[in-house]
Amino acid sequence: MTIGGVSIILILGICNLLLILFQLLSGLRVIKVKFGVHKKTGIALVVFATVHGLLGFIAT
C-alpha cells in the first residue's frame, strides 16, 4: 500500500507525529488556538492513529 512510492503507514505515522506535537504545544499554550480547534485536532488524531494502527496490524 503506497502513494507515490511512499507507504501509507509511514504517511499516517508522520501525520500522527505532527498532530501530537500540535496537541502538546496548544495544550501547553505555546501556540494560542481556540479550544474548538484543539478539540477537533484531538479527534483527528484519534482517527489517524486508529487507521495507522489497523493498517500496521494488517500489514504484518
N, C-alpha and C positions, 0 to 999 in steps of 0.2 A: 504494500500500500504506500504509494509515493505520489507526491505532487511535484512535478518538475525535477524528479530525481531525488527529492528530499523526503524522508519518511514522515508520514502524518503524525506518528507518535512523537517524533522529535519536535515538530512544529507545535504540537499541543503542549509539550513539556516546556518549551520556551515561552509560550503564551501563559502557562501557569506561573512560571517564574516571574514574569512581568506583572501579572495580576497580584501575586503575593507581595511583591515589592511595593506596588501601588497601595495595597491594603495596609501594609505596615506603615508606610510613610504618611498616608492620610489618617490613619488611626492615631499616630503619634503627633499629628498636626504639623508635620514638616511641610506637607502640601496641604493647603487650605481648600477643601472641597465641601460641598453641601452633604448632609447626611444621606440624602437620597442617592447621590452618586456613589457614595461609599457602600451603601446597601446593594445597589444594582451590580456593582463590580464584584461584590461578595457572592451574589447569586451566580454571576457569570463564572466566577472561579470554581464554584461547586460543579457547575455543568461541565466546564472544560476539564476539570480534574477527574470527573466520573468517566467521561468519554476517553480521556487519556489512559486511565486505569483499565477500562474494559478492553480497549484496543491492545494495550500491553499484555493483558492476560490472554487474549485470543491469539496474539502473535507468538506466544511461547508454546 
